[in-house]
Each structure stands twice: as C-alpha cells, then as structure tokens.
Amino acid sequence: MTLKINPPLINSSNPWATTLSDLRKLYLCQYTGAVTVRTSTLSGFAHNDSIHQYTFFDPHTFDCIHSREGECQKASASLNTLGYSPIPLAQTLENIRILCEEDNGGRRDKSFLVSVTGTPGELRECYRLILEAQRGIEVPLYMEVNLSCPNISGKPPPAHDLEALLEYLTSLNEVSRANNGRILIGIKTPPYTNPENFDIVKSVLMAFEKVPISFITATNTLGSCLLLDNSFSPALSSADEMGIGGMAGTPLHPLALGNVKLLRKMFDSEEKLKEVTVIGIGGVSDRAGFERMMSVGAEVVGVGTALGRVGVRVFEEITNG
C-alpha cells in the first residue's frame, strides 16, 4: 500500500491541530487531503503554559506577536518551546471517531495522519490503538512517528542517531508485519544539515528486506534557536529558562527544500526506496512555496506556521494562489 492524499496539501503536526475544535476545522476544509494531529503520547504531555510557549515573529525586525492567529503578514516565522499534545492518544483517536460520525459534508475521502512519539515499546502500543481505532472508522488512518522534536530535554531526536533509528524502525517493522501492514507508517525527521544525516537514514532503511516505512515527513522545526526581545531577554519561557526552542516558517524554507530534494534523490537511487513518499514541510505559506516544494520532490506539502498565523483559510489561499 502507498500513501494516498488528494489534494496533496495538509497541515503539519502543530499546536493548531490539538483539540476536537481544531481538528474539526481542518477536517471540514475542502482544500486539504488529510489532517495531521498534533504529536500525541500514550498518557499526554504535561503541558505548562508558563514554560511551553510559542510566538510569531518578523524575520527582518524580530518583532514578536504573541497570539493564536497573528494578523501581521510580516510575522512569517515562528519559535516555540512546546512539547507534545496534552491530550492522550486514546482521546485524540476518539476525537477522530467523533468527527467521522458527524455530518461533515461527505468528507469520507479525507485521511488522518496520527502523529505519535514515545519509546519503541510505547510506539508498538500506539500502533495497536490506531489499528483498533481504524476498525471503527471509514477514513484511512496513517501513523506518523515523530523522531525529531528538538525541545525535549535529555532526549536527542532518534532520527539523528543510527542505532536509535534502527531500534525504532525494527520495533515498528515487527508490529507492522505482525498485523499485515494494515496501518501505514512514516517517520518525521529533523532538519538535516550534513551528508552523514542522510547516509544514516539510507543505511537504516536499506538494512531491511522490505522498507518498513511508507513515507517520510521533512522537516520538523530547527532546534537550538533563540529569539530576544528589545531588552535582550528571551522572548519565550522554556523548561530550562533559556528560551531556546524550535524555529519554523519562512527562515526554515530553504533548508526544508534542500532536505526534501536530497531525500527524494536518495530514495530514487535505490529501487526498493523509490516508493517512499516525501511530505515536504517548512516555510510554505503561499502558492509559490507550495510549487517550490513540489518541484523538489515532495508529493504532499504540509503547512504549520502559516496555519497558526492566518488560520484554516490559508489552504484556500495556497490552492487559489
């Protein structure tokens, strides 16, 4: 089976895809082919508003806009010190079921990318819960494994490490094969900045007789970024009080394009990797950005910062140019 998303425009896993209300807006949007939920864990992330924050900012002046949907069109970048969804995976899956049972104008063609994270063992349980939920839901559920969040203290993204990535994919491959691959699995990667990163992904995937993933989502936010206010203090709080977090939006766009192009070239160089779909994410906010991402090999394009800044109408604006 291969990933099927039409139209090839989606939201990324982000804070504006957390609650039932968030997901309903995204599900009812006619300009997207799937809904990605905010990365979930089995028990829910211990969110704290005082330390887990985000802001939009102007990448030219670095002026910040602390709001859910900033109206300043120049604030095309974002920084966050967030963790994962505070809503446990089981409740997120229940919210998806609720949406599928509502009178939603016939959106039975729309799929959900259920973004999850945890230990290899926890991810096997995530797979089981998603599979169980799929039995009662008409629309396809896909499992996106987030191996790339830069904001979790003491837990470097597994997608940077060969042994860690191999451990995760081996565990996921086992549970998938045991269930005849009924839930397609993908991984979300961090922004890679050197050739060794891509070599790690290729060598791990090539180690399997059959490739254990159907898609790869590139990229997550760029970690170790700091935004200062006019008094040279951190613009955001964080768990370590340094205000360092993950950056996204316009400044990430060239790096995301490079990652997508290099991943697509790498996959096309090996016969058994050619079927892996690349979902391109990073700095897309208009039709031109969408077309750039498609031109470098993305088969599906995701939107994050622009969704938070503009709202769901951004997908209509991207579609219609």
C-alpha positions in Angstrom: 0.0 0.0 0.0 1.1 3.6 -0.6 0.1 6.9 1.0 -2.9 8.4 -0.8 -3.6 12.1 -0.1 -5.6 14.2 -2.5 -5.4 17.1 -2.8 -1.7 16.9 -1.8 -1.9 19.7 0.8 -2.2 19.1 4.5 -1.4 20.7 7.9 1.7 19.7 9.7 1.6 18.3 13.3 1.5 21.5 15.3 -0.3 23.3 18.2 -3.2 24.3 16.0 -4.2 20.6 15.5 -4.7 19.7 19.1 -8.3 19.9 20.3 -11.5 18.5 18.8 -12.4 22.0 17.6 -9.0 22.4 15.9 -9.4 19.1 14.1 -13.0 19.8 13.1 -11.9 23.0 11.3 -9.1 21.1 9.5 -11.3 18.1 8.6 -14.0 20.3 7.1 -11.6 22.3 5.0 -12.2 21.3 1.4 -8.7 22.4 0.2 -6.7 19.7 2.1 -6.5 15.9 1.6 -5.7 14.9 5.1 -5.5 16.1 8.7 -2.3 15.7 10.8 -2.9 15.7 14.5 -0.5 17.2 17.0 2.0 14.7 18.1 0.4 12.5 20.8 1.8 10.2 23.5 0.0 7.4 25.4 -0.5 9.4 28.6 -0.4 13.0 27.2 2.3 15.6 27.6 2.5 17.6 30.9 1.9 21.0 29.2 2.6 24.1 31.3 1.6 27.5 29.8 4.3 29.2 31.8 7.2 27.3 30.1 5.7 25.8 26.9 5.1 28.7 24.6 5.2 29.9 21.0 5.4 33.2 19.2 5.3 34.5 15.6 8.0 37.0 14.6 9.1 39.1 11.7 12.4 37.6 10.5 13.6 41.1 9.4 13.0 43.1 12.5 12.5 40.1 15.0 9.4 41.8 16.4 7.2 39.2 18.2 3.4 38.7 18.0 2.2 36.5 20.9 -1.2 35.5 19.7 -3.0 32.5 18.2 -3.7 34.0 14.8 -1.4 37.0 14.4 -2.7 39.4 11.7 0.7 40.9 10.9 1.6 39.4 7.5 5.3 40.2 8.1 5.4 37.8 11.1 6.1 34.8 8.8 8.4 33.0 11.2 7.7 31.2 14.5 9.6 30.0 17.5 8.3 27.5 20.1 9.4 25.8 23.3 6.4 23.4 23.2 6.3 19.7 23.9 3.7 17.3 22.6 -0.1 17.3 22.8 -1.5 17.3 26.3 -4.3 15.1 25.1 -3.6 11.3 25.4 -3.6 9.3 22.1 -6.7 7.4 23.1 -8.7 10.7 23.4 -7.3 12.0 20.1 -8.4 8.8 18.4 -11.8 9.2 20.0 -12.0 12.8 18.6 -11.2 11.5 15.2 -14.1 9.0 15.5 -16.4 11.7 16.6 -15.5 13.8 13.5 -16.0 10.8 11.2 -19.5 10.2 12.6 -20.6 13.9 12.3 -22.5 15.2 9.3 -19.4 16.6 7.6 -20.5 17.1 4.0 -19.2 13.8 2.8 -15.5 14.1 3.6 -15.1 10.3 3.5 -12.1 10.7 1.2 -10.0 12.5 3.8 -7.4 10.7 5.8 -5.7 11.3 9.2 -2.0 11.3 9.9 -1.8 10.3 13.6 1.4 11.7 14.8 2.8 9.9 17.8 6.0 9.6 19.8 7.5 7.6 22.7 9.8 4.7 23.4 9.9 1.8 20.9 7.6 -0.2 23.2 5.2 2.7 23.6 5.0 3.1 19.9 4.1 -0.5 19.5 1.1 0.3 21.8 0.4 3.4 19.8 0.2 1.2 16.7 -2.2 -1.2 18.4 -4.5 1.7 19.4 -4.5 3.2 16.0 -5.3 -0.2 14.4 -8.1 -0.7 16.9 -9.5 2.7 16.1 -9.3 2.1 12.3 -11.7 -0.9 12.6 -14.4 1.6 13.5 -13.5 4.4 11.2 -14.1 4.6 7.4 -11.4 7.0 6.5 -7.7 5.8 6.4 -5.5 6.3 9.5 -1.8 6.6 9.0 0.8 6.6 11.7 3.5 9.3 11.6 6.2 8.6 14.1 7.8 11.9 15.4 11.5 11.1 15.9 12.6 14.7 15.6 11.3 17.1 18.3 14.1 19.4 19.4 12.5 20.6 22.6 12.6 17.5 24.9 15.4 17.9 27.4 17.7 15.0 27.7 16.2 13.2 24.7 18.1 14.0 21.4 16.0 13.2 18.4 16.4 9.5 17.5 16.4 10.4 13.8 20.0 11.8 14.3 21.4 8.5 15.6 21.9 5.3 13.5 21.5 2.9 16.4 18.5 4.7 17.8 16.8 5.0 14.4 17.4 1.3 13.7 16.0 0.3 17.1 12.8 2.3 16.5 12.3 1.0 12.9 13.0 -2.6 13.9 10.3 -2.4 16.6 7.8 -0.7 14.3 8.6 -3.2 11.5 7.8 -6.1 13.8 4.5 -4.8 14.9 3.5 -3.8 11.4 4.4 -7.3 9.9 2.5 -9.0 12.7 -0.6 -7.1 11.6 -0.1 -7.4 7.9 0.9 -3.8 7.5 -2.7 -2.6 7.9 -1.6 0.8 9.2 1.0 2.6 7.0 3.9 4.0 9.0 6.0 7.1 8.3 8.7 9.0 10.2 9.1 12.7 10.8 12.7 13.9 10.6 14.6 16.9 11.9 16.2 19.4 9.6 19.4 17.7 8.4 22.4 19.8 7.8 25.2 17.4 6.7 25.6 14.4 4.4 26.1 12.0 7.3 22.5 12.6 8.4 21.1 11.4 5.1 23.5 8.5 5.0 22.1 7.3 8.4 18.6 7.3 7.1 19.5 5.4 3.9 21.7 2.8 5.6 19.0 2.1 8.2 16.2 1.7 5.6 18.4 -0.5 3.4 19.1 -2.8 6.3 15.5 -4.2 6.0 14.5 -6.7 3.4 11.3 -4.7 2.9 11.3 -1.0 3.7 9.4 -0.5 7.0 8.0 2.9 6.2 5.8 4.3 3.5 6.5 8.0 3.9 8.9 10.4 5.5 7.9 13.9 6.7 10.7 16.5 6.3 11.1 18.6 8.2 10.4 19.4 11.9 11.4 22.7 13.4 15.1 23.7 13.7 16.3 23.4 17.3 18.7 25.5 19.4 17.2 28.8 18.2 16.8 31.8 20.4 14.7 34.9 20.0 15.4 38.0 22.1 13.1 40.9 22.9 14.1 44.6 22.9 15.8 44.2 26.3 17.8 41.3 25.1 15.9 38.8 27.2 14.5 35.6 25.8 11.1 36.2 24.1 9.8 32.9 25.4 10.0 30.9 28.5 11.2 27.3 28.5 11.8 24.4 30.8 15.5 25.3 31.3 14.6 29.1 31.4 16.9 29.8 28.4 14.1 30.4 26.0 15.7 28.2 23.3 13.3 26.4 21.1 12.4 25.2 17.6 12.2 27.7 14.7 9.8 27.3 11.7 8.3 29.4 9.0 10.0 31.5 6.3 13.6 31.2 7.6 13.3 27.4 7.5 12.1 27.2 3.9 15.5 26.9 2.1 16.7 24.2 4.5 13.4 22.3 4.1 13.6 22.4 0.3 17.2 21.1 0.5 16.2 18.2 2.8 13.3 17.2 0.5 15.4 17.3 -2.6 18.2 15.3 -1.1 15.8 12.7 0.4 14.0 12.3 -2.9 17.2 11.9 -4.8 18.5 9.4 -2.3 15.2 7.3 -2.4 15.2 7.4 -6.2 18.8 6.0 -6.3 17.7 2.7 -4.8 15.0 0.5 -6.3 13.4 -0.5 -3.0 13.2 3.0 -1.7 11.5 4.6 -4.7 8.0 4.0 -3.3 8.7 6.0 -0.2 6.6 9.2 -0.3 8.2 12.5 0.8 5.9 15.0 2.6 7.6 18.4 2.4 7.1 20.8 5.3 8.9 24.1 6.2 8.0 27.7 5.5 5.2 27.1 2.9 2.7 30.0 3.2 1.6 30.6 -0.4 1.1 29.1 -3.8 4.7 29.8 -4.8 6.0 28.0 -1.7 3.8 25.0 -2.4 5.0 24.8 -6.0 8.7 25.1 -4.9 8.2 22.2 -2.5 6.5 20.1 -5.2 9.3 20.9 -7.7 12.0 19.4 -5.5 10.2 16.1 -5.0 7.5 16.4 -2.3 4.4 14.5 -3.2 2.4 16.1 -0.4 3.0 19.6 1.2 2.4 20.5 4.8 1.8 23.9 6.4 2.4 24.8 10.0 3.4 28.4 10.9 1.1 29.9 8.3 -1.8 27.9 9.6 -1.3 29.3 13.1 -0.8 32.8 11.8 -3.6 33.0 9.2 -6.0 30.2 10.2 -7.5 27.5 8.0 -8.2 29.9 5.2 -4.5 29.7 4.3 -5.2 26.4 2.5 -7.7 28.1 0.2 -5.2 30.9 -0.4 -2.4 28.4 -1.3 -4.7 26.5 -3.6 -6.1 29.5 -5.4 -2.8 31.5 -5.4 
